[in-house]
Amino acid sequence: MTNLLALVAAMAISMVLIPLMSRVAARLGLVDIPTERKVHCAPVPRVGGIGIVIGSLVPAMLVLTPNTLSQSYVFGASVLFLFGLWDDAVEIGHYPKFIGQIIAALIVILYGGLYVERFPFLEGGVISPDFGIPFTVIAIVGMINAMNHSDGLDGLAGGESLFSLGAFGLLAFLANDGVTAMVIIVTVVGGILGFLRYNTHPARVFMGDSGSQFIGFTLAFLAIYLTQRVDTSLSPAVVLLLLGLPIADILVVLFKRAAHGMNIFRASRNHIHHRLLDLGFVHRESVIIIYSLQMIFVTTGILMRNEDNFTIFATYIGYCVLVFAAINLAEWTGWKLQRPEHHDKSKILAHEALKNVLVVAPRRFLAVSIPLFLVVVSLLVTRVPDDFAKMSLLVSVLIVVDLFAGRGNPTFMRRALIYVIAAQTGYLWVNYQPQWIPFADALETVLFLLMAIAFAVAVKFSPRRRKVEFDLTATDYLVAFSVLAVLITSRGNLWGSGSVAFVVQMVIIFYACELLITEKRGGWSWLSVWSMVAGLILAARGFFFG
C-alpha cells in the first residue's frame, strides 16, 4: 500500500465510521452538551475521534514496519484513545486523563526508546537521559493538552494540526524518510480529512478528547522523532514554530488563570478563539484568522529549520508577542469589528440577458470544461504509473457504489472521490504532458484563466448561493492543499517547475468542482459520471499500457 493509498483508506474509514457512530452516540453518552463556555447551542455527537483514530491506525498498522518504535506509537495512541473515549462518555476529570497521557508518553520513551537527547541552548546540545526522559514526558503531555484545549471551534483543531502535519511531512520527505514518519503523517491526515467534512461549521460532530488527544500525541511524537532521529541537522528549537499557535495559546491561558487565582486545570473562556469571537469576528472568520497565524508560524519554521536555536526562539517569541499584544490592545481599547450593511444583489440580475451572462453561462462553462479536461487529459498523458492506475480503479468503483447508494444525490464521499480523480489527473498532466500538442502551454493557461473567471463570477452573482449555502470555507482550503501536498511529496522532484502550475490548477478545479457539486439538485451529475470515466481510463492505461 503506497502512501497515497494509505491516505485515501484512512479518509474513507473515517468518513464511513463517523456517521455510523453518530447514530448511536446518544446511547453511549458520547454527546457534547452546550454550556456557557462553549459556542454551540445544541447537543452534538462527540464521535469524530473514533473516525480519526481508527481511520489513522488501521492503514498505519498495515503499512508500518513492525518494530518497537512503530509499536510504541500505536500502543500509546490506543491508550489515549481509550482514556479519551472514557472522558467523552462520562467526563472523568483532569487527573485520570493525565494518567492516560503519562502512560502513553512512557510507552514511547521506555518501550520505543524515543526521547529528547538534543536540547537547544546547551553547549554540545546533548543532554543526559536523567533530564531528557522527564522533559519528554512533560513535552508530550503538554502538546496533548495544547491540542485538546485548541479544540474549541468547528474545524479548528483539525485544521491547525494539518498545517503542522504538512510541515513534518515536508521535513520527512527532504530527509528521505519514507517509512515511519511519512506513513504516520499521511494516515493521520487522511483520518482528519474524513472528519473535517462533518466538522465544518456548523459541525455535525465533534472530535472529542479521543480525537484531540490522539492528534496532540501524534504531533509530539513526530516532532521528537524528526528532530532527534530522522534529521539531527534540524535545530531543536524549530519544533516551537512547527507546532505553532496551540503551544503559545495554552501557555497564555495558564498564565491568565494563575494570575487571576483560578484553578489552572479548570476550563475557561479565554482561549484565543474565544477572544476573537468576543471582538466581533464570526465563527468562520475566527477559524480562518487562526489558520492564517498557524500557517505563518509553520512556514517560518520550515524556512528557518537550520538556523541557530536562539534566532528561532526569538522569532517564535516575537510572533507570539505581536499576536497577543494586538488582541490585548483591541480588548483594552474596546475595539469591535463593525460590519457594513449587505446590499441586495437581486437588482443586478433584473435584466434577463445580464442574468444569463453572470449566472447561467459561467456555470455551464464549468460544467462542460472540467469533465472535458479530466477525460481528455486521461487519454493524452504519455504515462500512467502503476500506483495511480490502482488508485484510479478503486476510486472509480467507489464512485459507482456511491452513485447507486446515494441515488445520484451528491454526498461528502463522492466529493472526496472526485477530488482524488481531479488531483491525479492534474498531476499526470503536469508531469507526463505530451510534447507533440502545438501551443499546449498557451491553451492550458487560457483554459484555467477562463475557469477561474467563470468560478468567481458564478459565486459572486449566483441567486442560489444563499439557498445552497455555498461558501469557500477554511476546511475546503485544507482539503485541497492536503491532497496536493501528499501527491507532490510522494513522487518526483518536490521543487520541479511544474509544482506551482499544478497547485494553481488544482485549486481552481477543486473549487469549481465544489460549486458544481453544491449547486446540483438531485440526480446523477455529469461531473460524477465523467470523473468515474476518467478514472477508468487511467486505470486501463496503467494496467495495460504502463
N, C-alpha and C positions, 0 to 999 in steps of 0.2 A: 504494500500500500504506500503510494507516494504521499508527500506532504499535502498536496492539493486534494487527493482523495481523502486523507485523514481529516482535513478541514471540512470538506463537504459532508462527510459522515458525521462529524461532531455536530455540525449545524443541523443536519436532518434529524438526528436523535433528539437534540434539544427542542426543535420545533414540533416534533411529534409528542414528546413526553409532556411538555408544559400544558397544552390544552387538555390532555387526558387527566393529569393530576389536578387541574383546576376544577374538574367536576367533582372530585372527592375531597377538596381542600377543607370544606366546612366540617365534614365528618371527622377529619383528622386534626381539627383545630388549627390548621395552617392558614389563618386569615388575619390580616392586619386591620385592627380596629382603629378608626380615627381618634386622635387626641388633640389637645391644644398645641402640642409641639409639632404635630405632623401637618402636612399641607393637603392631604387628600380628605375628601368629605364622606366617602362611602367605604364599606369594608372591601378589601382587595385580597385575593389569594396570595399567600407567600409560598409559591411553589416554583418560582423561576430558578432557584438554586438547584433544585432536583434536575432540571434540564441541563443547566450549565455543568454541574459536576459529573453526572452520568454521561452526558454527551461528550465531555472532555476526556474522562478517564477510560472509557471503553475503547475508543480507537487508539488512545495513547498506549494502553497496555498491549494492544495488538502489534504496535509498531516499535515501541521502545525495546532496546536490547536488555534482557534481564540481568541486572547487576545490583549491588547493594545501594547505589546512588539512586537509580531509577525506582527501585522498590521502596526506598525510604520516602521518595516524593509521593508515590501512590498511597503508601500506608499513612503517612502524615495527613495527606489530603482527605483520606477516608475517615480518619479520626475527627478532623474538623467538621466534616460533612455531618457525621452523626451527632456531634455536640450542637452544631448549628440547627439541625432539624429539631432536636430536643428543645432548643430555645425558641424556635419559631412556633412550636406547638404549645408550650407551657410557660415560656419566658422564665428561664432558670436563674437569671441574675448574672452579675458580672463575674463573681468569683468561680462558680463552676465553669463558665466559659474560659476564664484564664487557665484553669486546669487543663482543659482540652487543648488550648493553644500552646501551653508549655509542653504537653505530651507530644504534639505534632512537631514542635521545634526540636525536642530531644531525639526524636526518631531520626530526623535528618542529620543531626550532629553526631549522635552516638552510633547509629546503625549505618547511615550513609557516609559518615566521615567528612561531612561538609561543614565548615565553619570559617569564620573570618580569621585569616592569617596575615593579611597585608592591611595595614591601617594607615590612614593619612596623617601627616604632620609628625611622624616619628622618624628618627634617624634610622635609615635602613629600611623602614617601612614594615618590618616583620615583628609580630607580637607573639607571645607565648600562648599556649592553649589555656593557661590559667586565666588569662584575660579574654582571649578570643572566644572561648565557649560561652561564658556568661554574656558577653556582649552580643553574640549571635542570637542567643535566646531572647534578649531584650529587643534586638532589631527585628526579629521575625514576629514576635508578639506585638511590637509597636506597629509594624506595617499592616498586620491583620486588623488591628483596631482602627488604624487610619482609614483603611478602605471601608471597614464596617461603618464608620461614622460619616463617611462621604456619601453613603447611600441614602440621600435624603430627598432627591427629586427624581422624577421619571427619566431613566436613561443616563443618569449622571455617573454613578459608579462604574457601570459597564463601559460607557464611552471614555471616561478618564483612563480606565485600565487598558483600553485598546491602543491609546497613544503610547503608553509605556511598553506594552507588549510588542508593538510595531518597532519601537526603538531597540528593544532587546533582540528582536528577530534580525534587524539590520546588523547589529553588532555580531551576532552569531554567524550570520552569512559572511561578513567580512573576515571573521576569524576561521572560516572554513569548518565550522562545527555544524554538521548536517544531521546529527543524531539526537542526543538528549535534549538540548535546548530548543532546537527548531521544532522537534516533534511536540514538545510540551506547548510551545508558543502557538503553533497552528491549530492544535486541538482545542486549546482554551479559547482562542479567537473564534473558532467555529461555534463552540458552546455559547459564547457571549452573543455572537451574531444571531443565533437562533432565538435566544432570549429577548434581544432588543426589539425584535419585530412585535412582541407582545408588551413591551415596556415603554414604547414611545408614548409621549403624553397625548391624551390621558391613558395611563397604564392600565392594562387589564390584569397584570400580575406583577408582583414584586419578587426580587431575588431572595429576600430574607437573609438571615445570618448564615444560613447554609451556603448561599452563593457568595456573599461579600467576604466572608472569612476565607473561603477557598481561593478567591481571586487575590486577596491580600497575601495569603500564604504562597501562592504561585509567584507573585511579583517578588516577594522577598527571596524565595528560593532561586529564581533566575538571576536576581541582582548579585547574590553571593556567588553563585556558580559561574557566571560570566566573568566577574572581576577577579575571582580567586583561583579559578581553574582554567577556563577556556582561553582567556586573553589577559595575561598578567601585565601587559603593557598599558592597559586601561588604568587611568587614575582612580583609586578607590572612591574619592570624593564625588566622582561623576554620578554615582548612584543617587545622590540628592536631587540632581537635575532630572535624571531619567524617571524617578518615581514622582517627582514634581510636587504639585499643589496639595495633595492629601496629607503629606507629612507636615507642611507648614500650617495647614488648617487645624489639624488636631493639636499641634503644639500651642497655637494661639488660643484655641478653645480651652485647653487645660490651664493655660496661664490665666485667662479671664475668669474661669471658675475658681481657681485658687485665690485670685486677687479679691474676689467678692465673697470669700469664705464659704463657697459651695463645695459639695462633695464632688471631687474631680471625676469620679466614675459615673455620676448621675447625668443622664441625658438632659441637654438644654437646647434652647433655640438661639444659639449664637454661632452656628457654623456659617461659612462664607455664603452658602446658598440661601440660608435664612436671611442674612443681612442684605443680599441683593434683592430679594423679594420685598423686604421692608423699604427699600429705596425706590420702589415703584416699578421694577422690572417684572415682567410676567414670567411665568414658568419657563417657557421656551427660551426667552432672552437670557435668563439667568443661566440655564444649562449651556447655551452657546458661548456666553462670556467665559464660563469656567473651562469649557473645551478649548477656547482660544488661548487662555492663560496656560493650560496644561500643554498645549501644542508648542507654545513659546519655550516653556521650561525644557521639554523633551528635545526639541530641535536644537536648542542651545547645548544641551548635554551631548548630543551626537557630534556637533561641531567642535566641542571642547573636550572630547573624550581623552585626549592625550596631553592636555595642558597640565600644569602643575596644580597640586591639590589646593594650595592657598587661593589661586586665581579662581578655580571652580567654586570653592566655598564662598568666596567674596561675591561672586556673581549670583549665586543662589540666594545669599542673604540680601543682596541688593534688590533682586526681583521681589522677594517677599516683603521687604520694606516698602517698595513702591506700591505693591498691590494693597497691602493692608493700611498703609498711610492714606491712600486715595479713598478707601472705604471709610476709614475713621474720620477723614476730613468731611466727606459727604454727610455722615451721620451727625457730626458736631455742628455743621452749618445748617442742618435741617433741609438739605437738598433732596428733592424728589423728582423723578422723571416726569416731565409734562408731555402729554400725548396730543398730537394735532387731531383736529376733527376729521372724520372719514368723509370723503366725498363719494357720492353715488356715481358709479361708472356706467349705469344703465343708459344715461343720457348720451354717452359717447356712441353707443351702439344703436341709436334710434334709427339711423338710416340703414336699410337692408343691405345695400352694396358695401357699406363700411363694415357691417357685421360679417359678411362673407369674407372680406379681406382680412379682418383682425381675429376672427374666431374659427370659421369653418376651414378656410384654406390652410392655415398653419397645421391644424390637427390632421387634416387629410394628407398633407405632405409628409408629416412624421409617420403616419400610419402606413404609407407606401414605402418611404425611403429606408426606414430601419429594417423591416423584414427583407427588403430587396438587398440591402447591404449584407445582412447576415448570410443569405443564401448565395449571393454572387461570390463573396469572399470565400465561403466554404468550398466553392467549386474551383476558384482560381489559385488559391495558395499552393505553393510548389511542394510543400511537405506537411504532413500531419504526424507528429511523434506518437509513439505507441500509448503513452500515458494520457495524452489528450484524446486519443480515439476511445480509450476505455471510459474516461470521464464523460465524453460526449454521448456515448451509448447509454450509460447509466442515467444521465440527466434527461435524455430524450424519453426513455422508458418511464421515468418518474413524472414527466410532463403528461404523458398519455394517461397514466394512472390517475393523476390529479385532475385532468380534464373530465374524466368519466366520474370520478368520485365526487368532484365538486359541481357536476352537471354544467360545466362551462363557466361557472361564476369564478371570478378571479380570487385566488387565495394567496396567503403570505408565502406558502410553499412554492407556488408557481412563480411568484415574483422573484424569489431567490434563485430558482432554476433558470429563469430567463436571464438573470444577471450573469450566471455562470457561463451560459452559452455565449452571451454577448462579449464577456471578458475574454473567453478563449478565442473567439473569432477575431476580435480586435488584436489580441496578442499575436496570433498566427499571421495576420495581415502585415503587421509591422515587421515581423522577423522573417517571414517567408513570402514576401511580396514578389510576384513575377516581374522580371525586368523587361519583358517584351511589350508591355502596355504603354502606348505613347501618352505623354503628358499625365502620367499616373499621379504624380505628386500634386500637380495643379488641380486635377479633378477631385482628388481627395480633400484638398484644402477647401475648395468651393463647396463640396457636399457638406462637410462638417460645419462650415460657416453658416450655410443655409439652415442646417438642423438647429444650430444654436439660436439663430434669429427666430426661427419658427417656434421653438420652445419658449423663448422669452415672451414673444407676442401672445402665444396661446395662454400662457399662465397669467399674464397681466390682464387680458381682456376677456377671459372665459366667463360667461354668465353663470356657468355651472360650478364655478370654483368653490363658492361657499357651500353648495349642496353636497359636493363630493369631498369637501374638506381637503383639497389638495394643497399641500404646503411643502416647502423644501425644509424638512426637519433636519436637526443635527444628526439624528440617527441615520438618515439616508446618506449623509456625507460619510459617516463611519462605515456603513455597509459597502459603499462604492470603493473607498480608498483602502479598506482592509483586504478586499478581494484582489484589488490591483497590486497591493504590496506583496501578497503571497505569490501571485503569478510572476511578478518581476524578479523577486528574490529566489524563486525556486528554479529558475532556468536562466542560462546565458549571462551576459555581461550586465551587471546592475546599472552601470552608468553609460550604457550604449546610447547611440544617437537617437534611437527610436523610442527610448523610455518616456521622454517628455511628450512626444506626439501621442503615444499610447495612453498616457494618463489623461491628457486633454480630451482625446476622442472618446474614451470610456466614460468620463464624467458627463459628456454631452449625451451619449447613448443611454446611460443609466437613468438620467433624469427625464429624458424623452420617453423611455420605457415606463417609468413611474407615472408620467402623465397619462399615457395611453391606457395603462392598466387601471388607474384610479378612475378615469372617466368612462370606462367600459361598463355598460348597463346590462349585464347578463349575457348568456350565450357564449359561444366559442369566439375568441378574438383571433384575428389574423396573426397578431404578434405571437400568441402562444403556438399556433399551428406551424408557422414558418420558423420559429425558434426550434421546434421539435424537428422539422425537416432539415434545418441547418446542422443540428446535432447528429442526425442520422447520416448525413452526407460526410461529415467529418469522421464519424466512426467507420463508415465504409472505406473511405480513402485511407485512413490509418491502418486498418486491418489488412486491406488487400493491395494497397499501392505504397504504403510507408510514407 
